[in-house]
Each structure stands twice: as C-alpha cells, then as structure tokens.
Amino acid sequence: MEIVQMIRDAKVVLIGAGAGMSAAAGIDYTNTERFRQLFPIMYKRGFRNNYQLMGYQGLSPAIIWGYHAMHVQNVAYDNREAAVYQQLFSLVGDKEYFVITSNVDTMFEKNGFDPARIFTPQGNYKLMQCLRPCSDDTYDTRPILDKLLAHLDPVTHEISDASAIPRCPKCGGEMFMNVRGGRWFIEKPYEQQGARFQSWVHEHLHTPILIMDLGTGFNTPGVVRWPMEQITYHNPAAFLLRFNRDHPEVPAEIADRSLQLRGNIDELLAML
C-alpha cells in the first residue's frame, strides 16, 4: 500500500490535528447522543451539543460552572488512552516528529507523544486564567475542578456553593479555562512551544518531510489546516496526507504532492 510505505520511509513527520482527530477518539463536540448521555440536564434545557455552549451567556454561574466542571473532568482527565492516538503514535513515535493541534484536551500527551514536541496554540483545559486578565499568570485546573465537583449537585448538576465558583486569586475577577475564546486569552504558556515549532519547521524547510493533517476543518483553519498547506507549498520536498471525513480537499497548487483520504480517521489509521 503506497501510504503505508510512504509513512514507513518517512524520517521527518509533521502532524497537524484538528477537532476531527479527537472526535475519532470519542470527544465529539457535535455528537448529540454523546451530549445527552454526559449532560442530561443540559439536554433537557434544550442544548444538543457542546458547541452550542461555547461562549453562551444565558445561564447562571451555578449552572454553567456545573457544566464546565463535568465537561473538563470528562475531556481533560477521564479520557486517557485512545486507540486512534496510539495507532498514530505507533506509526511515528520512532521518527523525528512535531505536533501542532488546535485541540485543548491534551490527548496527544496522554497517549505517549513527547510534550516537548507538541504545540497547542489554542490553549489547554488543564490551566485556568483570569478573564480580565489582570496578569499573565495561569493556574492549575485540578484543585479548582476538585472544589467545583465537591459542590456539584447530583440531581440538578448545578454548583451548590457559590464560593466554589473560581475567582482570580489576584483581583477577584471571573476566571475561565486558558483556552482561546477572545482577546482575554493568555498566550504566555505556549510561547516557548510556539518558538520551538517555528524553529523546527524552518530547520526542515528544505528537507523531505511527510505532513499528516488529521481532522482539520474550517472552524479555525488558520491555526492548523492552512499552515499545513503553506508548509507543503513552500517546501518542494514535502508531501501532505490529509485524513478528513468531511473536508479532505487540498489546494490545486499542491495537489500533485498530496493525497486526500476521506473517511473516519480511526478507521483510516487502523488500515495502515
């Protein structure tokens, strides 16, 4: 199989992963049935998936933080090993690789990928920040989450004690996970990895490189999808493999150095 040989022969691999990669591992923000099972109270309130609650302002702090606590616990802590990530690691783990992902669930790290080779420009659920923000400080989510979950009403899924709702330890302002949701997002925790990523790309700009684009769509294409295409375009020795259920298309300018693989990523990788 041409793709198998291509991956086997590659010495340098760049992995670009979007929401479709985590969806293949069961973390699907569009899946109504999964949402109903995990968040039955929110389902009764009329919500049908996680995307509908991103940035939603119409709920009380007790309700929305009950949801956030359950969601972050599930995505960042409960979900650990996933076959699709481990299959990918089995293909590239012994190569010179780097990962850039728009996902904030730390699934790459939890499945064996070296944290020093992972760049997450959209943030990380395991960090919290002030929403103002009053400083560049970020805080470990775990103790904050533990406090929230200790006061999560098992029936209403609301936070029963207002003091458990996180407030900035410096200014007393509102807090949120350190994920890109507006101009308040604190970039500092990712600057070092961003610099490493840029250096790695420039180091390999004129050497053969296999680019594996997995599940990147058009929600935030400027974060991963378009950069993968641009790197392919500017490096004549690069080849792009795009694994995508809905949008495997590539620009005409790099079509002769690309393969479009339409399908579920877990099923595609399992065949390699």
C-alpha positions in Angstrom: 0.0 0.0 0.0 1.5 3.3 -1.1 0.5 5.2 2.0 2.0 2.6 4.3 5.3 2.6 2.5 5.3 6.4 2.5 4.9 6.6 6.3 7.4 3.8 6.8 10.0 5.5 4.7 9.5 9.0 6.2 12.2 10.2 8.6 10.6 13.5 9.4 6.9 13.9 10.1 4.8 16.9 10.9 1.4 16.2 12.5 -1.4 18.8 12.3 -4.5 17.8 14.2 -7.9 19.4 14.5 -11.3 18.6 16.1 -11.8 15.6 13.9 -8.9 13.8 15.5 -10.4 14.0 19.0 -13.9 13.2 17.6 -12.4 10.0 16.3 -11.3 9.2 19.9 -14.9 9.8 21.1 -14.5 13.5 22.1 -17.0 14.8 19.6 -18.4 18.3 20.3 -21.1 17.8 17.6 -22.5 14.4 18.8 -26.0 14.9 20.2 -26.3 11.4 21.7 -22.9 11.7 23.5 -24.0 15.1 24.8 -27.3 13.6 26.0 -25.6 10.9 27.9 -23.0 13.1 29.5 -25.1 16.1 30.2 -28.7 15.0 30.6 -29.8 18.2 32.4 -28.4 20.5 29.8 -30.1 18.3 27.2 -33.4 18.9 29.0 -32.6 22.6 28.9 -32.6 22.5 25.1 -29.0 22.2 24.3 -27.9 19.4 21.9 -24.1 19.6 21.7 -21.0 21.1 23.3 -20.6 23.7 20.5 -23.9 25.3 21.5 -22.5 26.1 24.9 -19.2 27.7 23.8 -19.4 31.3 24.9 -23.1 31.0 25.8 -24.0 33.8 28.3 -27.6 32.9 29.2 -27.1 30.7 32.2 -26.4 31.4 35.8 -22.9 30.8 37.2 -24.1 27.9 39.2 -25.5 26.2 36.1 -22.7 27.0 33.6 -19.9 26.0 36.1 -21.7 22.8 36.8 -21.5 22.1 33.1 -17.9 23.2 32.8 -16.8 21.1 35.7 -18.3 17.9 34.3 -17.1 18.7 30.8 -13.5 19.5 31.7 -13.3 16.4 34.0 -14.5 14.2 31.2 -12.4 15.7 28.4 -9.1 16.5 30.1 -9.0 13.9 32.9 -11.3 11.0 32.3 -10.4 10.4 28.6 -6.9 9.0 28.5 -5.8 6.2 26.2 -7.4 6.2 22.8 -6.8 3.7 20.0 -6.7 6.3 17.3 -3.9 8.3 19.0 -2.0 5.2 19.9 -2.2 3.9 16.4 -0.8 7.2 15.2 2.0 7.1 17.7 2.9 3.5 16.6 3.4 4.9 13.1 5.5 8.0 14.0 6.8 7.5 17.5 10.3 6.5 16.4 10.6 9.3 13.9 11.7 13.0 14.1 8.2 14.4 14.6 6.4 17.5 15.8 2.7 18.0 16.6 0.6 21.2 16.3 -3.0 20.8 17.3 -6.0 23.1 17.9 -7.3 20.6 20.4 -7.1 21.6 24.1 -7.8 18.1 25.6 -4.1 17.0 26.0 -4.9 13.7 24.2 -1.5 13.6 22.4 0.4 13.9 25.7 -1.8 11.3 27.3 -1.1 8.8 24.5 2.7 8.8 24.6 3.7 11.8 22.5 6.5 13.9 23.8 5.2 17.1 25.4 8.4 18.9 24.2 7.2 18.2 20.6 3.6 19.3 21.0 2.3 22.9 20.3 -1.2 23.7 21.4 -1.8 27.4 20.3 -5.5 27.3 21.3 -4.7 26.5 24.9 -5.1 23.8 27.5 -8.1 22.8 29.7 -5.6 21.9 32.5 -4.8 25.6 33.0 -7.1 28.4 34.3 -6.8 32.2 33.9 -8.3 35.5 34.9 -10.8 36.7 32.3 -9.8 40.4 32.6 -6.9 39.3 32.6 -5.1 41.2 35.5 -1.8 39.4 34.9 -0.2 36.7 32.7 -0.5 34.1 35.4 -2.2 30.8 34.9 -3.3 28.3 37.5 -3.6 24.5 37.7 -7.2 23.5 36.9 -7.1 20.3 39.0 -7.6 21.9 42.5 -10.2 24.3 41.2 -12.0 21.5 39.5 -11.9 19.3 42.6 -13.6 22.1 44.6 -16.3 22.5 41.9 -17.0 18.8 41.7 -17.3 18.6 45.5 -20.2 21.0 45.3 -21.9 19.6 42.2 -25.5 18.8 43.0 -26.0 15.2 41.7 -29.6 16.0 40.7 -29.5 19.5 39.2 -25.8 19.4 38.1 -25.5 23.0 39.5 -22.8 24.2 41.8 -24.5 24.4 45.2 -21.9 26.6 46.9 -21.1 30.0 45.2 -17.7 30.1 46.9 -16.7 27.1 44.8 -17.0 29.1 41.6 -13.5 30.2 40.7 -12.4 33.8 41.2 -9.0 35.2 40.3 -6.7 35.0 43.4 -5.1 38.3 42.5 -8.0 40.6 41.6 -11.1 38.6 42.5 -12.4 38.7 38.9 -14.0 35.9 36.9 -11.9 33.0 35.7 -12.1 30.6 32.8 -10.0 27.8 31.3 -6.9 29.0 29.5 -8.3 28.4 26.0 -8.6 30.8 23.1 -12.1 32.4 23.3 -11.4 36.1 23.0 -8.8 38.8 23.4 -8.5 37.8 27.0 -6.7 34.6 26.2 -3.2 34.5 27.8 -0.6 33.3 25.2 2.3 33.1 27.6 2.2 29.3 28.5 2.5 28.5 24.8 5.1 30.9 23.6 8.1 28.7 24.2 6.5 25.8 22.3 5.4 28.1 19.6 9.0 29.2 19.1 10.2 25.6 19.1 7.6 24.7 16.5 8.7 27.6 14.2 12.3 26.6 14.7 11.5 23.0 13.8 9.6 24.0 10.7 12.5 26.3 9.5 15.0 23.6 10.3 13.2 21.2 8.0 12.0 23.6 5.3 14.3 22.2 2.6 14.3 18.5 3.7 11.9 15.7 2.8 9.0 15.9 5.3 5.7 14.0 5.5 2.8 16.1 6.7 -0.1 14.2 8.3 -3.1 16.5 8.5 -5.8 14.8 10.7 -9.3 16.2 11.1 -8.7 19.9 10.4 -11.7 21.8 9.2 -12.9 25.3 8.7 -13.8 26.4 12.2 -10.3 27.8 12.8 -8.4 26.9 9.6 -5.7 29.5 10.2 -4.5 27.5 13.2 -3.6 24.2 11.6 -5.2 23.5 8.3 -3.8 26.4 6.2 -0.3 26.3 7.8 -0.1 22.6 6.8 -0.9 23.6 3.2 1.5 26.5 3.3 4.4 24.4 4.6 3.7 21.9 1.8 3.6 24.7 -0.8 6.9 26.3 0.3 8.8 23.0 0.8 9.1 21.2 -2.6 10.3 18.1 -0.7 7.1 17.9 1.4 4.2 15.6 0.9 0.8 16.1 2.5 -1.5 13.3 3.7 -4.9 14.8 4.6 -7.2 12.5 6.6 -10.6 14.0 6.8 -14.2 12.8 7.0 -15.8 15.9 5.5 -13.2 18.2 4.0 -10.2 16.2 2.5 -9.8 18.7 -0.3 -6.4 20.3 -0.9 -5.5 23.4 -3.0 -4.7 22.9 -6.6 -1.2 24.3 -6.1 -0.1 21.3 -4.0 -2.4 18.6 -5.5 0.5 16.8 -7.1 2.2 16.5 -3.7 -0.9 15.5 -1.7 -3.2 12.6 -1.0 -6.8 13.2 0.0 -8.1 10.4 2.4 -11.8 10.8 3.0 -13.3 8.8 5.9 -13.3 8.3 9.7 -9.7 8.9 11.0 -9.8 5.9 13.3 -10.8 3.6 10.5 -8.2 5.1 8.1 -5.4 4.8 10.5 -6.4 1.3 11.5 -5.9 0.1 7.9 -2.2 1.3 7.9 
